[in-house]
Amino acid sequence: MAFEVDDIYATCERLQAGGVAILRPPRDGHMAFVRSPDQISVELLQRGASLPPREPWASMPSQGEW
């Protein structure tokens, strides 16, 4: 399952603050994977063009499996 979001960085920041695991951070400003509370891997895609790489996401390692 995938969702397009208006700002992938802001979305990941909000989800992470709420306790959601960011499995594959949006290092490229375009794609991320998160784990839902029921352990489903969910893909997030930046709507439109990719955003420029931004820290801390650009150097954040992946975790787990997605």
GUDO-319834 format. One record per residue (C-alpha): residue number from 1; residue in three letters; x, y, z. Coordinates in nm, 4 decimals. Example, Ala and Ser with C-alpha at 12.3 -4.5 7.8 and 13.67 -1.06 7.14 Angstrom:
BEGIN
<site nr="1" rest="ALA" u="1.2300" v="-0.4500" w="0.7800"/>
<site nr="2" rest="SER" u="1.3670" v="-0.1060" w="0.7140"/>
***
This chain:
BEGIN
<site nr="1" rest="MET" u="0.0000" v="0.0000" w="0.0000"/>
<site nr="2" rest="ALA" u="0.1330" v="0.3476" w="-0.0842"/>
<site nr="3" rest="PHE" u="0.0172" v="0.7011" w="-0.0119"/>
<site nr="4" rest="GLU" u="0.1162" v="1.0243" w="-0.1843"/>
<site nr="5" rest="VAL" u="0.1903" v="1.3061" w="0.0594"/>
<site nr="6" rest="ASP" u="0.2387" v="1.6805" w="0.0112"/>
<site nr="7" rest="ASP" u="0.5630" v="1.6967" w="0.2144"/>
<site nr="8" rest="ILE" u="0.7345" v="1.3659" w="0.2810"/>
<site nr="9" rest="TYR" u="0.9705" v="1.5166" w="0.5398"/>
<site nr="10" rest="ALA" u="0.6929" v="1.6791" w="0.7434"/>
<site nr="11" rest="THR" u="0.4831" v="1.3613" w="0.7220"/>
<site nr="12" rest="CYS" u="0.7696" v="1.1395" w="0.8419"/>
<site nr="13" rest="GLU" u="0.8534" v="1.3852" w="1.1206"/>
<site nr="14" rest="ARG" u="0.4920" v="1.3866" w="1.2417"/>
<site nr="15" rest="LEU" u="0.4662" v="1.0066" w="1.2245"/>
<site nr="16" rest="GLN" u="0.7987" v="0.9571" w="1.4027"/>
<site nr="17" rest="ALA" u="0.6938" v="1.1968" w="1.6802"/>
<site nr="18" rest="GLY" u="0.3821" v="0.9821" w="1.7207"/>
<site nr="19" rest="GLY" u="0.5878" v="0.6671" w="1.7707"/>
<site nr="20" rest="VAL" u="0.5691" v="0.5250" w="1.4173"/>
<site nr="21" rest="ALA" u="0.8848" v="0.3424" w="1.3040"/>
<site nr="22" rest="ILE" u="1.0462" v="0.4918" w="0.9930"/>
<site nr="23" rest="LEU" u="1.1876" v="0.1788" w="0.8307"/>
<site nr="24" rest="ARG" u="1.3319" v="0.3442" w="0.5219"/>
<site nr="25" rest="PRO" u="1.3770" v="0.7202" w="0.5698"/>
<site nr="26" rest="PRO" u="1.3104" v="0.9607" w="0.2815"/>
<site nr="27" rest="ARG" u="1.6809" v="1.0073" w="0.2035"/>
<site nr="28" rest="ASP" u="1.6053" v="1.0918" w="-0.1586"/>
<site nr="29" rest="GLY" u="1.3178" v="1.3288" w="-0.0809"/>
<site nr="30" rest="HIS" u="1.0801" v="1.1000" w="-0.2671"/>
<site nr="31" rest="MET" u="1.0104" v="0.7698" w="-0.0919"/>
<site nr="32" rest="ALA" u="0.9899" v="0.6293" w="0.2605"/>
<site nr="33" rest="PHE" u="0.8566" v="0.3160" w="0.4261"/>
<site nr="34" rest="VAL" u="0.6899" v="0.3137" w="0.7666"/>
<site nr="35" rest="ARG" u="0.5378" v="0.0375" w="0.9785"/>
<site nr="36" rest="SER" u="0.1724" v="0.0722" w="1.0734"/>
<site nr="37" rest="PRO" u="0.0546" v="-0.0174" w="1.4265"/>
<site nr="38" rest="ASP" u="-0.0716" v="-0.3508" w="1.2918"/>
<site nr="39" rest="GLN" u="0.2772" v="-0.4249" w="1.1487"/>
<site nr="40" rest="ILE" u="0.1959" v="-0.3499" w="0.7834"/>
<site nr="41" rest="SER" u="0.4678" v="-0.1851" w="0.5753"/>
<site nr="42" rest="VAL" u="0.3346" v="0.1334" w="0.4139"/>
<site nr="43" rest="GLU" u="0.5112" v="0.3267" w="0.1389"/>
<site nr="44" rest="LEU" u="0.4973" v="0.7067" w="0.1379"/>
<site nr="45" rest="LEU" u="0.5631" v="0.8907" w="-0.1880"/>
<site nr="46" rest="GLN" u="0.6266" v="1.2606" w="-0.2350"/>
<site nr="47" rest="ARG" u="0.3545" v="1.4117" w="-0.4532"/>
<site nr="48" rest="GLY" u="0.5135" v="1.5738" w="-0.7606"/>
<site nr="49" rest="ALA" u="0.8879" v="1.6261" w="-0.7856"/>
<site nr="50" rest="SER" u="1.1238" v="1.4929" w="-0.5198"/>
<site nr="51" rest="LEU" u="1.2251" v="1.7354" w="-0.2468"/>
<site nr="52" rest="PRO" u="1.5962" v="1.8198" w="-0.2080"/>
<site nr="53" rest="PRO" u="1.7782" v="1.5884" w="0.0368"/>
<site nr="54" rest="ARG" u="1.7530" v="1.7149" w="0.3946"/>
<site nr="55" rest="GLU" u="1.9023" v="1.6151" w="0.7288"/>
<site nr="56" rest="PRO" u="1.8507" v="1.4245" w="0.9461"/>
<site nr="57" rest="TRP" u="1.6806" v="1.2095" w="0.6824"/>
<site nr="58" rest="ALA" u="1.9635" v="1.2088" w="0.4271"/>
<site nr="59" rest="SER" u="2.2046" v="1.0258" w="0.6589"/>
<site nr="60" rest="MET" u="1.9540" v="0.8213" w="0.8609"/>
<site nr="61" rest="PRO" u="2.0021" v="0.4447" w="0.8150"/>
<site nr="62" rest="SER" u="1.7201" v="0.2062" w="0.7306"/>
<site nr="63" rest="GLN" u="1.5926" v="-0.0256" w="1.0017"/>
<site nr="64" rest="GLY" u="1.4188" v="-0.3596" w="0.9947"/>
<site nr="65" rest="GLU" u="1.2566" v="-0.4906" w="0.6796"/>
<site nr="66" rest="TRP" u="0.9956" v="-0.3311" w="0.4641"/>
***
